[in-house]
C-alpha cells in the first residue's frame, strides 16, 4: 500500500485474534472502530475458509467508516451498531494486486491494495 500511497498512515491493530475465530475478530473490530474518526478505512481479515471461494465486501456505515473484509460475518457487529449506509461486493479487479490472485492470500492480493485510498476512492468496486 505504501508503494501506491507513500503518505498513508497505517495502524496495525492486532495479530492476536485466535486463528479462524470470526466472533473474536468481529468483537475486536467493533471495539477499535468506535475509537477512529469518520472516513477511516478498516481492513479486517479472519479467514477460516482460506482457499475457498468467498465474496470480498466493503461495508460503509452510517457514520462514514469503511470496512473491507470477507463476507463471513466479521463486519456484522459493526454494521449492527453503526448502521449500514451501503454494501458493495469488491469485484473490479482493476485494483487487485498485479499478477496471479492466490485463493489463500486474499489479504495481500485483493484487500491490501483495495484499502489504499488511491485505489479505494478511484474504483467502481
Backbone as XML, in Angstrom:
<?xml version="1.0"?>
<chain id="A" units="angstrom">
  <residue number="1" name="UNK">
    <atom name="N" x="0.812" y="-1.186" z="0.000"/>
    <atom name="CA" x="0.000" y="0.000" z="0.000"/>
    <atom name="C" x="0.859" y="1.255" z="0.000"/>
  </residue>
  <residue number="2" name="UNK">
    <atom name="N" x="1.975" y="1.217" z="0.702"/>
    <atom name="CA" x="2.832" y="2.398" z="0.761"/>
    <atom name="C" x="3.478" y="2.699" z="-0.581"/>
  </residue>
  <residue number="3" name="UNK">
    <atom name="N" x="3.639" y="1.694" z="-1.421"/>
    <atom name="CA" x="4.180" y="1.967" z="-2.755"/>
    <atom name="C" x="3.150" y="2.694" z="-3.617"/>
  </residue>
  <residue number="4" name="UNK">
    <atom name="N" x="1.889" y="2.541" z="-3.292"/>
    <atom name="CA" x="0.820" y="3.225" z="-4.013"/>
    <atom name="C" x="0.563" y="4.604" z="-3.404"/>
  </residue>
  <residue number="5" name="UNK">
    <atom name="N" x="0.595" y="4.687" z="-2.090"/>
    <atom name="CA" x="0.253" y="5.904" z="-1.352"/>
    <atom name="C" x="1.279" y="6.124" z="-0.241"/>
  </residue>
  <residue number="6" name="UNK">
    <atom name="N" x="2.437" y="6.732" z="-0.552"/>
    <atom name="CA" x="3.529" y="6.858" z="0.419"/>
    <atom name="C" x="3.175" y="7.630" z="1.692"/>
  </residue>
  <residue number="7" name="UNK">
    <atom name="N" x="2.189" y="8.506" z="1.642"/>
    <atom name="CA" x="1.807" y="9.308" z="2.817"/>
    <atom name="C" x="0.762" y="8.613" z="3.689"/>
  </residue>
  <residue number="8" name="UNK">
    <atom name="N" x="0.397" y="7.423" z="3.332"/>
    <atom name="CA" x="-0.628" y="6.683" z="4.052"/>
    <atom name="C" x="-0.230" y="6.441" z="5.500"/>
  </residue>
  <residue number="9" name="UNK">
    <atom name="N" x="-1.193" y="6.586" z="6.413"/>
    <atom name="CA" x="-0.969" y="6.266" z="7.822"/>
    <atom name="C" x="-1.581" y="4.894" z="8.089"/>
  </residue>
  <residue number="10" name="UNK">
    <atom name="N" x="-0.728" y="3.953" z="8.485"/>
    <atom name="CA" x="-1.189" y="2.600" z="8.804"/>
    <atom name="C" x="-1.179" y="2.397" z="10.309"/>
  </residue>
  <residue number="11" name="UNK">
    <atom name="N" x="-2.243" y="1.778" z="10.815"/>
    <atom name="CA" x="-2.312" y="1.411" z="12.223"/>
    <atom name="C" x="-2.608" y="-0.085" z="12.258"/>
  </residue>
  <residue number="12" name="UNK">
    <atom name="N" x="-1.665" y="-0.856" z="12.750"/>
    <atom name="CA" x="-1.824" y="-2.303" z="12.847"/>
    <atom name="C" x="-2.471" y="-2.600" z="14.194"/>
  </residue>
  <residue number="13" name="UNK">
    <atom name="N" x="-3.717" y="-3.010" z="14.177"/>
    <atom name="CA" x="-4.486" y="-3.190" z="15.411"/>
    <atom name="C" x="-4.120" y="-4.473" z="16.141"/>
  </residue>
  <residue number="14" name="UNK">
    <atom name="N" x="-4.126" y="-5.599" z="15.437"/>
    <atom name="CA" x="-3.903" y="-6.850" z="16.158"/>
    <atom name="C" x="-3.538" y="-7.989" z="15.224"/>
  </residue>
  <residue number="15" name="UNK">
    <atom name="N" x="-2.649" y="-8.818" z="15.710"/>
    <atom name="CA" x="-2.407" y="-10.132" z="15.129"/>
    <atom name="C" x="-2.713" y="-11.178" z="16.193"/>
  </residue>
  <residue number="16" name="UNK">
    <atom name="N" x="-3.399" y="-10.735" z="17.255"/>
    <atom name="CA" x="-3.650" y="-11.596" z="18.395"/>
    <atom name="C" x="-4.999" y="-12.282" z="18.416"/>
  </residue>
  <residue number="17" name="UNK">
    <atom name="N" x="-5.809" y="-12.083" z="17.379"/>
    <atom name="CA" x="-7.093" y="-12.781" z="17.323"/>
    <atom name="C" x="-6.816" y="-14.262" z="17.115"/>
  </residue>
  <residue number="18" name="UNK">
    <atom name="N" x="-7.502" y="-15.085" z="17.872"/>
    <atom name="CA" x="-7.342" y="-16.527" z="17.738"/>
    <atom name="C" x="-7.593" y="-16.926" z="16.283"/>
  </residue>
  <residue number="19" name="UNK">
    <atom name="N" x="-6.692" y="-17.688" z="15.678"/>
    <atom name="CA" x="-6.866" y="-18.062" z="14.273"/>
    <atom name="C" x="-8.258" y="-18.647" z="13.999"/>
  </residue>
  <residue number="20" name="UNK">
    <atom name="N" x="-8.853" y="-18.160" z="12.932"/>
    <atom name="CA" x="-10.140" y="-18.630" z="12.416"/>
    <atom name="C" x="-11.340" y="-18.233" z="13.280"/>
  </residue>
  <residue number="21" name="UNK">
    <atom name="N" x="-11.157" y="-17.422" z="14.318"/>
    <atom name="CA" x="-12.248" y="-17.078" z="15.233"/>
    <atom name="C" x="-12.908" y="-15.774" z="14.779"/>
  </residue>
  <residue number="22" name="UNK">
    <atom name="N" x="-13.927" y="-15.905" z="13.943"/>
    <atom name="CA" x="-14.612" y="-14.745" z="13.378"/>
    <atom name="C" x="-15.277" y="-13.915" z="14.475"/>
  </residue>
  <residue number="23" name="UNK">
    <atom name="N" x="-15.885" y="-14.539" z="15.452"/>
    <atom name="CA" x="-16.556" y="-13.794" z="16.531"/>
    <atom name="C" x="-15.556" y="-12.924" z="17.295"/>
  </residue>
  <residue number="24" name="UNK">
    <atom name="N" x="-14.423" y="-13.469" z="17.621"/>
    <atom name="CA" x="-13.393" y="-12.688" z="18.320"/>
    <atom name="C" x="-12.898" y="-11.540" z="17.432"/>
  </residue>
  <residue number="25" name="UNK">
    <atom name="N" x="-12.731" y="-11.812" z="16.150"/>
    <atom name="CA" x="-12.335" y="-10.760" z="15.218"/>
    <atom name="C" x="-13.391" y="-9.674" z="15.107"/>
  </residue>
  <residue number="26" name="UNK">
    <atom name="N" x="-14.654" y="-10.072" z="15.071"/>
    <atom name="CA" x="-15.752" y="-9.105" z="14.991"/>
    <atom name="C" x="-15.801" y="-8.224" z="16.240"/>
  </residue>
  <residue number="27" name="UNK">
    <atom name="N" x="-15.601" y="-8.832" z="17.399"/>
    <atom name="CA" x="-15.576" y="-8.055" z="18.650"/>
    <atom name="C" x="-14.414" y="-7.060" z="18.647"/>
  </residue>
  <residue number="28" name="UNK">
    <atom name="N" x="-13.242" y="-7.519" z="18.267"/>
    <atom name="CA" x="-12.064" y="-6.648" z="18.213"/>
    <atom name="C" x="-12.299" y="-5.489" z="17.245"/>
  </residue>
  <residue number="29" name="UNK">
    <atom name="N" x="-12.834" y="-5.804" z="16.079"/>
    <atom name="CA" x="-13.106" y="-4.775" z="15.080"/>
    <atom name="C" x="-14.074" y="-3.722" z="15.615"/>
  </residue>
  <residue number="30" name="UNK">
    <atom name="N" x="-15.139" y="-4.150" z="16.258"/>
    <atom name="CA" x="-16.112" y="-3.204" z="16.817"/>
    <atom name="C" x="-15.474" y="-2.319" z="17.878"/>
  </residue>
  <residue number="31" name="UNK">
    <atom name="N" x="-14.745" y="-2.911" z="18.807"/>
    <atom name="CA" x="-14.154" y="-2.139" z="19.906"/>
    <atom name="C" x="-13.193" y="-1.073" z="19.392"/>
  </residue>
  <residue number="32" name="UNK">
    <atom name="N" x="-12.370" y="-1.410" z="18.412"/>
    <atom name="CA" x="-11.406" y="-0.411" z="17.921"/>
    <atom name="C" x="-12.067" y="0.588" z="16.975"/>
  </residue>
  <residue number="33" name="UNK">
    <atom name="N" x="-13.032" y="0.148" z="16.193"/>
    <atom name="CA" x="-13.677" y="1.044" z="15.227"/>
    <atom name="C" x="-14.371" y="2.210" z="15.924"/>
  </residue>
  <residue number="34" name="UNK">
    <atom name="N" x="-14.850" y="1.985" z="17.123"/>
    <atom name="CA" x="-15.502" y="3.061" z="17.887"/>
    <atom name="C" x="-14.559" y="4.236" z="18.135"/>
  </residue>
  <residue number="35" name="UNK">
    <atom name="N" x="-13.269" y="3.975" z="18.182"/>
    <atom name="CA" x="-12.282" y="4.983" z="18.571"/>
    <atom name="C" x="-11.680" y="5.755" z="17.392"/>
  </residue>
  <residue number="36" name="UNK">
    <atom name="N" x="-12.003" y="5.374" z="16.169"/>
    <atom name="CA" x="-11.427" y="6.021" z="14.997"/>
    <atom name="C" x="-12.418" y="7.001" z="14.384"/>
  </residue>
  <residue number="37" name="UNK">
    <atom name="N" x="-11.916" y="8.041" z="13.709"/>
    <atom name="CA" x="-12.803" y="9.063" z="13.142"/>
    <atom name="C" x="-13.506" y="8.591" z="11.870"/>
  </residue>
  <residue number="38" name="UNK">
    <atom name="N" x="-14.526" y="9.334" z="11.483"/>
    <atom name="CA" x="-15.194" y="9.045" z="10.213"/>
    <atom name="C" x="-14.177" y="9.162" z="9.086"/>
  </residue>
  <residue number="39" name="UNK">
    <atom name="N" x="-14.418" y="8.395" z="8.037"/>
    <atom name="CA" x="-13.503" y="8.378" z="6.909"/>
    <atom name="C" x="-12.411" y="7.335" z="7.021"/>
  </residue>
  <residue number="40" name="UNK">
    <atom name="N" x="-12.298" y="6.680" z="8.187"/>
    <atom name="CA" x="-11.284" y="5.652" z="8.371"/>
    <atom name="C" x="-11.636" y="4.420" z="7.543"/>
  </residue>
  <residue number="41" name="UNK">
    <atom name="N" x="-10.621" y="3.833" z="6.919"/>
    <atom name="CA" x="-10.778" y="2.588" z="6.168"/>
    <atom name="C" x="-10.179" y="1.468" z="7.012"/>
  </residue>
  <residue number="42" name="UNK">
    <atom name="N" x="-10.990" y="0.459" z="7.312"/>
    <atom name="CA" x="-10.559" y="-0.690" z="8.104"/>
    <atom name="C" x="-10.424" y="-1.898" z="7.186"/>
  </residue>
  <residue number="43" name="UNK">
    <atom name="N" x="-9.398" y="-2.657" z="7.405"/>
    <atom name="CA" x="-9.162" y="-3.900" z="6.686"/>
    <atom name="C" x="-9.177" y="-5.007" z="7.728"/>
  </residue>
  <residue number="44" name="UNK">
    <atom name="N" x="-10.134" y="-5.914" z="7.634"/>
    <atom name="CA" x="-10.288" y="-6.970" z="8.643"/>
    <atom name="C" x="-10.223" y="-8.336" z="7.966"/>
  </residue>
  <residue number="45" name="UNK">
    <atom name="N" x="-9.271" y="-9.155" z="8.417"/>
    <atom name="CA" x="-9.122" y="-10.486" z="7.830"/>
    <atom name="C" x="-9.047" y="-11.527" z="8.933"/>
  </residue>
  <residue number="46" name="UNK">
    <atom name="N" x="-10.076" y="-12.318" z="9.043"/>
    <atom name="CA" x="-10.089" y="-13.555" z="9.829"/>
    <atom name="C" x="-10.763" y="-14.553" z="8.902"/>
  </residue>
  <residue number="47" name="UNK">
    <atom name="N" x="-10.022" y="-15.523" z="8.446"/>
    <atom name="CA" x="-10.494" y="-16.345" z="7.340"/>
    <atom name="C" x="-10.377" y="-17.833" z="7.619"/>
  </residue>
  <residue number="48" name="UNK">
    <atom name="N" x="-11.427" y="-18.418" z="8.210"/>
    <atom name="CA" x="-11.379" y="-19.865" z="8.436"/>
    <atom name="C" x="-11.526" y="-20.670" z="7.152"/>
  </residue>
  <residue number="49" name="UNK">
    <atom name="N" x="-11.906" y="-20.010" z="6.060"/>
    <atom name="CA" x="-12.099" y="-20.725" z="4.804"/>
    <atom name="C" x="-11.035" y="-20.393" z="3.777"/>
  </residue>
  <residue number="50" name="UNK">
    <atom name="N" x="-9.793" y="-20.215" z="4.224"/>
    <atom name="CA" x="-8.716" y="-19.856" z="3.293"/>
    <atom name="C" x="-8.669" y="-20.843" z="2.139"/>
  </residue>
  <residue number="51" name="UNK">
    <atom name="N" x="-8.598" y="-20.302" z="0.945"/>
    <atom name="CA" x="-8.524" y="-21.152" z="-0.232"/>
    <atom name="C" x="-9.875" y="-21.484" z="-0.837"/>
  </residue>
  <residue number="52" name="UNK">
    <atom name="N" x="-10.958" y="-21.017" z="-0.213"/>
    <atom name="CA" x="-12.296" y="-21.274" z="-0.747"/>
    <atom name="C" x="-12.833" y="-20.008" z="-1.398"/>
  </residue>
  <residue number="53" name="UNK">
    <atom name="N" x="-13.833" y="-20.186" z="-2.239"/>
    <atom name="CA" x="-14.481" y="-19.033" z="-2.871"/>
    <atom name="C" x="-15.299" y="-18.289" z="-1.815"/>
  </residue>
  <residue number="54" name="UNK">
    <atom name="N" x="-15.134" y="-16.978" z="-1.799"/>
    <atom name="CA" x="-15.915" y="-16.146" z="-0.893"/>
    <atom name="C" x="-15.939" y="-14.741" z="-1.451"/>
  </residue>
  <residue number="55" name="UNK">
    <atom name="N" x="-16.935" y="-13.983" z="-1.051"/>
    <atom name="CA" x="-17.043" y="-12.611" z="-1.518"/>
    <atom name="C" x="-16.159" y="-11.697" z="-0.692"/>
  </residue>
  <residue number="56" name="UNK">
    <atom name="N" x="-15.576" y="-10.727" z="-1.368"/>
    <atom name="CA" x="-14.906" y="-9.620" z="-0.702"/>
    <atom name="C" x="-15.900" y="-8.469" z="-0.716"/>
  </residue>
  <residue number="57" name="UNK">
    <atom name="N" x="-16.088" y="-7.830" z="0.442"/>
    <atom name="CA" x="-17.096" y="-6.772" z="0.529"/>
    <atom name="C" x="-16.531" y="-5.499" z="1.138"/>
  </residue>
  <residue number="58" name="UNK">
    <atom name="N" x="-17.219" y="-4.416" z="0.866"/>
    <atom name="CA" x="-16.990" y="-3.132" z="1.506"/>
    <atom name="C" x="-18.290" y="-2.752" z="2.181"/>
  </residue>
  <residue number="59" name="UNK">
    <atom name="N" x="-18.243" y="-2.514" z="3.488"/>
    <atom name="CA" x="-19.394" y="-2.029" z="4.235"/>
    <atom name="C" x="-19.115" y="-0.577" z="4.594"/>
  </residue>
  <residue number="60" name="UNK">
    <atom name="N" x="-20.015" y="0.304" z="4.199"/>
    <atom name="CA" x="-19.934" y="1.710" z="4.588"/>
    <atom name="C" x="-21.006" y="1.938" z="5.636"/>
  </residue>
  <residue number="61" name="UNK">
    <atom name="N" x="-20.591" y="2.424" z="6.796"/>
    <atom name="CA" x="-21.533" y="2.624" z="7.897"/>
    <atom name="C" x="-22.174" y="4.011" z="7.828"/>
  </residue>
  <residue number="62" name="UNK">
    <atom name="N" x="-23.230" y="4.189" z="8.598"/>
    <atom name="CA" x="-23.932" y="5.472" z="8.653"/>
    <atom name="C" x="-23.023" y="6.605" z="9.125"/>
  </residue>
  <residue number="63" name="UNK">
    <atom name="N" x="-22.010" y="6.277" z="9.926"/>
    <atom name="CA" x="-21.076" y="7.308" z="10.397"/>
    <atom name="C" x="-19.825" y="7.374" z="9.523"/>
  </residue>
  <residue number="64" name="UNK">
    <atom name="N" x="-19.952" y="6.915" z="8.288"/>
    <atom name="CA" x="-18.919" y="7.041" z="7.258"/>
    <atom name="C" x="-17.579" y="6.423" z="7.643"/>
  </residue>
  <residue number="65" name="UNK">
    <atom name="N" x="-17.639" y="5.190" z="8.112"/>
    <atom name="CA" x="-16.448" y="4.370" z="8.283"/>
    <atom name="C" x="-16.548" y="3.248" z="7.255"/>
  </residue>
  <residue number="66" name="UNK">
    <atom name="N" x="-15.400" y="2.778" z="6.773"/>
    <atom name="CA" x="-15.343" y="1.863" z="5.651"/>
    <atom name="C" x="-14.644" y="0.581" z="6.086"/>
  </residue>
  <residue number="67" name="UNK">
    <atom name="N" x="-15.310" y="-0.552" z="5.857"/>
    <atom name="CA" x="-14.809" y="-1.847" z="6.313"/>
    <atom name="C" x="-14.668" y="-2.788" z="5.124"/>
  </residue>
  <residue number="68" name="UNK">
    <atom name="N" x="-13.430" y="-3.211" z="4.852"/>
    <atom name="CA" x="-13.146" y="-4.152" z="3.780"/>
    <atom name="C" x="-12.853" y="-5.500" z="4.438"/>
  </residue>
  <residue number="69" name="UNK">
    <atom name="N" x="-13.578" y="-6.530" z="4.014"/>
    <atom name="CA" x="-13.452" y="-7.842" z="4.660"/>
    <atom name="C" x="-14.076" y="-8.912" z="3.766"/>
  </residue>
  <residue number="70" name="UNK">
    <atom name="N" x="-13.917" y="-10.151" z="4.179"/>
    <atom name="CA" x="-14.683" y="-11.230" z="3.568"/>
    <atom name="C" x="-16.118" y="-11.133" z="4.065"/>
  </residue>
  <residue number="71" name="UNK">
    <atom name="N" x="-17.026" y="-11.646" z="3.278"/>
    <atom name="CA" x="-18.431" y="-11.703" z="3.672"/>
    <atom name="C" x="-18.633" y="-12.953" z="4.526"/>
  </residue>
  <residue number="72" name="UNK">
    <atom name="N" x="-18.028" y="-12.921" z="5.723"/>
    <atom name="CA" x="-18.090" y="-14.092" z="6.602"/>
    <atom name="C" x="-18.634" y="-13.755" z="7.989"/>
  </residue>
  <residue number="73" name="UNK">
    <atom name="N" x="-19.170" y="-12.547" z="8.148"/>
    <atom name="CA" x="-19.756" y="-12.158" z="9.425"/>
    <atom name="C" x="-18.876" y="-11.250" z="10.265"/>
  </residue>
  <residue number="74" name="UNK">
    <atom name="N" x="-17.647" y="-11.026" z="9.866"/>
    <atom name="CA" x="-16.747" y="-10.227" z="10.693"/>
    <atom name="C" x="-17.209" y="-8.766" z="10.811"/>
  </residue>
  <residue number="75" name="UNK">
    <atom name="N" x="-17.995" y="-8.283" z="9.859"/>
    <atom name="CA" x="-18.483" y="-6.903" z="9.899"/>
    <atom name="C" x="-19.852" y="-6.767" z="10.544"/>
  </residue>
  <residue number="76" name="UNK">
    <atom name="N" x="-20.440" y="-7.853" z="10.984"/>
    <atom name="CA" x="-21.812" y="-7.838" z="11.481"/>
    <atom name="C" x="-22.005" y="-6.948" z="12.705"/>
  </residue>
  <residue number="77" name="UNK">
    <atom name="N" x="-21.140" y="-7.048" z="13.697"/>
    <atom name="CA" x="-21.309" y="-6.246" z="14.913"/>
    <atom name="C" x="-21.166" y="-4.756" z="14.613"/>
  </residue>
  <residue number="78" name="UNK">
    <atom name="N" x="-20.209" y="-4.415" z="13.771"/>
    <atom name="CA" x="-20.021" y="-3.022" z="13.354"/>
    <atom name="C" x="-21.273" y="-2.523" z="12.642"/>
  </residue>
  <residue number="79" name="UNK">
    <atom name="N" x="-21.778" y="-3.320" z="11.710"/>
    <atom name="CA" x="-22.970" y="-2.925" z="10.948"/>
    <atom name="C" x="-24.178" y="-2.762" z="11.859"/>
  </residue>
  <residue number="80" name="UNK">
    <atom name="N" x="-24.324" y="-3.667" z="12.826"/>
    <atom name="CA" x="-25.457" y="-3.573" z="13.749"/>
    <atom name="C" x="-25.392" y="-2.324" z="14.615"/>
  </residue>
  <residue number="81" name="UNK">
    <atom name="N" x="-24.213" y="-1.989" z="15.089"/>
    <atom name="CA" x="-24.083" y="-0.825" z="15.972"/>
    <atom name="C" x="-24.049" y="0.503" z="15.217"/>
  </residue>
  <residue number="82" name="UNK">
    <atom name="N" x="-23.339" y="0.555" z="14.123"/>
    <atom name="CA" x="-23.116" y="1.822" z="13.417"/>
    <atom name="C" x="-24.097" y="2.055" z="12.275"/>
  </residue>
  <residue number="83" name="UNK">
    <atom name="N" x="-24.858" y="1.028" z="11.920"/>
    <atom name="CA" x="-25.805" y="1.143" z="10.819"/>
    <atom name="C" x="-25.106" y="1.020" z="9.475"/>
  </residue>
  <residue number="84" name="UNK">
    <atom name="N" x="-25.841" y="0.574" z="8.488"/>
    <atom name="CA" x="-25.289" y="0.370" z="7.150"/>
    <atom name="C" x="-25.816" y="1.449" z="6.215"/>
  </residue>
  <residue number="85" name="UNK">
    <atom name="N" x="-24.887" y="2.123" z="5.566"/>
    <atom name="CA" x="-25.249" y="3.069" z="4.510"/>
    <atom name="C" x="-25.264" y="2.352" z="3.162"/>
  </residue>
  <residue number="86" name="UNK">
    <atom name="N" x="-24.210" y="1.573" z="2.904"/>
    <atom name="CA" x="-24.093" y="0.821" z="1.649"/>
    <atom name="C" x="-23.210" y="-0.390" z="1.856"/>
  </residue>
  <residue number="87" name="UNK">
    <atom name="N" x="-23.429" y="-1.403" z="1.038"/>
    <atom name="CA" x="-22.553" y="-2.576" z="0.985"/>
    <atom name="C" x="-22.257" y="-2.853" z="-0.485"/>
  </residue>
  <residue number="88" name="UNK">
    <atom name="N" x="-20.981" y="-3.078" z="-0.779"/>
    <atom name="CA" x="-20.568" y="-3.390" z="-2.138"/>
    <atom name="C" x="-19.796" y="-4.702" z="-2.133"/>
  </residue>
  <residue number="89" name="UNK">
    <atom name="N" x="-19.964" y="-5.473" z="-3.192"/>
    <atom name="CA" x="-19.072" y="-6.606" z="-3.423"/>
    <atom name="C" x="-17.891" y="-6.076" z="-4.227"/>
  </residue>
  <residue number="90" name="UNK">
    <atom name="N" x="-16.682" y="-6.393" z="-3.797"/>
    <atom name="CA" x="-15.476" y="-5.916" z="-4.468"/>
    <atom name="C" x="-15.135" y="-6.874" z="-5.607"/>
  </residue>
  <residue number="91" name="UNK">
    <atom name="N" x="-15.569" y="-6.520" z="-6.790"/>
    <atom name="CA" x="-15.389" y="-7.402" z="-7.950"/>
    <atom name="C" x="-14.489" y="-6.797" z="-9.011"/>
  </residue>
  <residue number="92" name="UNK">
    <atom name="N" x="-14.288" y="-5.509" z="-8.985"/>
    <atom name="CA" x="-13.498" y="-4.843" z="-10.013"/>
    <atom name="C" x="-12.020" y="-5.157" z="-9.799"/>
  </residue>
  <residue number="93" name="UNK">
    <atom name="N" x="-11.492" y="-6.052" z="-10.590"/>
    <atom name="CA" x="-10.110" y="-6.499" z="-10.380"/>
    <atom name="C" x="-9.070" y="-5.496" z="-10.886"/>
  </residue>
  <residue number="94" name="UNK">
    <atom name="N" x="-9.495" y="-4.362" z="-11.371"/>
    <atom name="CA" x="-8.559" y="-3.338" z="-11.835"/>
    <atom name="C" x="-7.600" y="-2.923" z="-10.724"/>
  </residue>
  <residue number="95" name="UNK">
    <atom name="N" x="-8.074" y="-2.965" z="-9.478"/>
    <atom name="CA" x="-7.252" y="-2.517" z="-8.357"/>
    <atom name="C" x="-6.746" y="-3.658" z="-7.486"/>
  </residue>
  <residue number="96" name="UNK">
    <atom name="N" x="-6.865" y="-4.888" z="-7.962"/>
    <atom name="CA" x="-6.263" y="-6.004" z="-7.257"/>
    <atom name="C" x="-4.754" y="-5.956" z="-7.484"/>
  </residue>
  <residue number="97" name="UNK">
    <atom name="N" x="-4.026" y="-6.665" z="-6.665"/>
    <atom name="CA" x="-2.577" y="-6.752" z="-6.843"/>
    <atom name="C" x="-2.280" y="-7.318" z="-8.223"/>
  </residue>
  <residue number="98" name="UNK">
    <atom name="N" x="-1.336" y="-6.724" z="-8.945"/>
    <atom name="CA" x="-0.998" y="-7.257" z="-10.271"/>
    <atom name="C" x="-0.479" y="-8.697" z="-10.168"/>
  </residue>
  <residue number="99" name="UNK">
    <atom name="N" x="-0.737" y="-9.479" z="-11.170"/>
    <atom name="CA" x="-0.275" y="-10.860" z="-11.194"/>
    <atom name="C" x="-1.362" y="-11.821" z="-10.745"/>
  </residue>
  <residue number="100" name="UNK">
    <atom name="N" x="-0.957" y="-13.009" z="-10.451"/>
    <atom name="CA" x="-1.892" y="-14.056" z="-10.061"/>
    <atom name="C" x="-2.504" y="-13.758" z="-8.689"/>
  </residue>
  <residue number="101" name="UNK">
    <atom name="N" x="-3.814" y="-13.971" z="-8.577"/>
    <atom name="CA" x="-4.521" y="-13.841" z="-7.304"/>
    <atom name="C" x="-4.605" y="-15.237" z="-6.692"/>
  </residue>
  <residue number="102" name="UNK">
    <atom name="N" x="-4.005" y="-15.403" z="-5.535"/>
    <atom name="CA" x="-3.998" y="-16.696" z="-4.858"/>
    <atom name="C" x="-5.169" y="-16.770" z="-3.888"/>
  </residue>
  <residue number="103" name="UNK">
    <atom name="N" x="-5.889" y="-17.883" z="-3.920"/>
    <atom name="CA" x="-7.079" y="-18.032" z="-3.081"/>
    <atom name="C" x="-6.786" y="-17.907" z="-1.593"/>
  </residue>
  <residue number="104" name="UNK">
    <atom name="N" x="-5.598" y="-18.286" z="-1.163"/>
    <atom name="CA" x="-5.296" y="-18.238" z="0.268"/>
    <atom name="C" x="-4.501" y="-16.993" z="0.656"/>
  </residue>
  <residue number="105" name="UNK">
    <atom name="N" x="-4.411" y="-16.016" z="-0.252"/>
    <atom name="CA" x="-3.727" y="-14.757" z="0.069"/>
    <atom name="C" x="-4.572" y="-13.548" z="-0.321"/>
  </residue>
  <residue number="106" name="UNK">
    <atom name="N" x="-5.885" y="-13.620" z="-0.120"/>
    <atom name="CA" x="-6.755" y="-12.500" z="-0.466"/>
    <atom name="C" x="-6.379" y="-11.237" z="0.289"/>
  </residue>
  <residue number="107" name="UNK">
    <atom name="N" x="-5.904" y="-11.369" z="1.517"/>
    <atom name="CA" x="-5.482" y="-10.191" z="2.272"/>
    <atom name="C" x="-4.433" y="-9.409" z="1.525"/>
  </residue>
  <residue number="108" name="UNK">
    <atom name="N" x="-3.468" y="-10.086" z="0.974"/>
    <atom name="CA" x="-2.384" y="-9.444" z="0.221"/>
    <atom name="C" x="-2.828" y="-9.062" z="-1.185"/>
  </residue>
  <residue number="109" name="UNK">
    <atom name="N" x="-3.483" y="-9.970" z="-1.881"/>
    <atom name="CA" x="-3.728" y="-9.803" z="-3.306"/>
    <atom name="C" x="-4.937" y="-8.930" z="-3.633"/>
  </residue>
  <residue number="110" name="UNK">
    <atom name="N" x="-5.907" y="-8.880" z="-2.749"/>
    <atom name="CA" x="-7.125" y="-8.110" z="-3.012"/>
    <atom name="C" x="-7.315" y="-6.994" z="-1.993"/>
  </residue>
  <residue number="111" name="UNK">
    <atom name="N" x="-7.317" y="-7.337" z="-0.722"/>
    <atom name="CA" x="-7.725" y="-6.373" z="0.302"/>
    <atom name="C" x="-6.724" y="-5.252" z="0.526"/>
  </residue>
  <residue number="112" name="UNK">
    <atom name="N" x="-5.446" y="-5.561" z="0.624"/>
    <atom name="CA" x="-4.464" y="-4.516" z="0.903"/>
    <atom name="C" x="-4.492" y="-3.432" z="-0.162"/>
  </residue>
  <residue number="113" name="UNK">
    <atom name="N" x="-4.482" y="-3.840" z="-1.419"/>
    <atom name="CA" x="-4.476" y="-2.829" z="-2.474"/>
    <atom name="C" x="-5.808" y="-2.094" z="-2.543"/>
  </residue>
  <residue number="114" name="UNK">
    <atom name="N" x="-6.904" y="-2.761" z="-2.244"/>
    <atom name="CA" x="-8.215" y="-2.115" z="-2.276"/>
    <atom name="C" x="-8.377" y="-1.122" z="-1.134"/>
  </residue>
  <residue number="115" name="UNK">
    <atom name="N" x="-7.668" y="-1.309" z="-0.037"/>
    <atom name="CA" x="-7.828" y="-0.393" z="1.094"/>
    <atom name="C" x="-6.929" y="0.834" z="0.971"/>
  </residue>
  <residue number="116" name="UNK">
    <atom name="N" x="-6.055" y="0.866" z="-0.023"/>
    <atom name="CA" x="-5.268" y="2.064" z="-0.273"/>
    <atom name="C" x="-6.203" y="3.175" z="-0.743"/>
  </residue>
  <residue number="117" name="UNK">
    <atom name="N" x="-6.124" y="4.353" z="-0.146"/>
    <atom name="CA" x="-7.019" y="5.438" z="-0.574"/>
    <atom name="C" x="-6.955" y="5.724" z="-2.066"/>
  </residue>
  <residue number="118" name="UNK">
    <atom name="N" x="-5.770" y="5.639" z="-2.653"/>
    <atom name="CA" x="-5.647" y="5.891" z="-4.091"/>
    <atom name="C" x="-6.564" y="4.956" z="-4.880"/>
  </residue>
  <residue number="119" name="UNK">
    <atom name="N" x="-6.508" y="3.686" z="-4.575"/>
    <atom name="CA" x="-7.346" y="2.713" z="-5.277"/>
    <atom name="C" x="-8.791" y="2.793" z="-4.820"/>
  </residue>
  <residue number="120" name="UNK">
    <atom name="N" x="-8.956" y="2.951" z="-3.527"/>
    <atom name="CA" x="-10.286" y="2.918" z="-2.923"/>
    <atom name="C" x="-11.210" y="3.971" z="-3.518"/>
  </residue>
  <residue number="121" name="UNK">
    <atom name="N" x="-10.757" y="5.204" z="-3.565"/>
    <atom name="CA" x="-11.618" y="6.311" z="-3.997"/>
    <atom name="C" x="-11.746" y="6.385" z="-5.507"/>
  </residue>
  <residue number="122" name="UNK">
    <atom name="N" x="-10.929" y="5.656" z="-6.240"/>
    <atom name="CA" x="-10.978" y="5.726" z="-7.687"/>
    <atom name="C" x="-11.648" y="4.498" z="-8.314"/>
  </residue>
  <residue number="123" name="UNK">
    <atom name="N" x="-12.031" y="3.569" z="-7.481"/>
    <atom name="CA" x="-12.566" y="2.328" z="-8.032"/>
    <atom name="C" x="-14.087" y="2.389" z="-8.170"/>
  </residue>
  <residue number="124" name="UNK">
    <atom name="N" x="-14.601" y="1.461" z="-8.931"/>
    <atom name="CA" x="-16.044" y="1.295" z="-9.068"/>
    <atom name="C" x="-16.494" y="0.040" z="-8.332"/>
  </residue>
  <residue number="125" name="UNK">
    <atom name="N" x="-15.730" y="-0.350" z="-7.369"/>
    <atom name="CA" x="-15.973" y="-1.525" z="-6.539"/>
    <atom name="C" x="-16.142" y="-2.729" z="-7.424"/>
  </residue>
</chain>
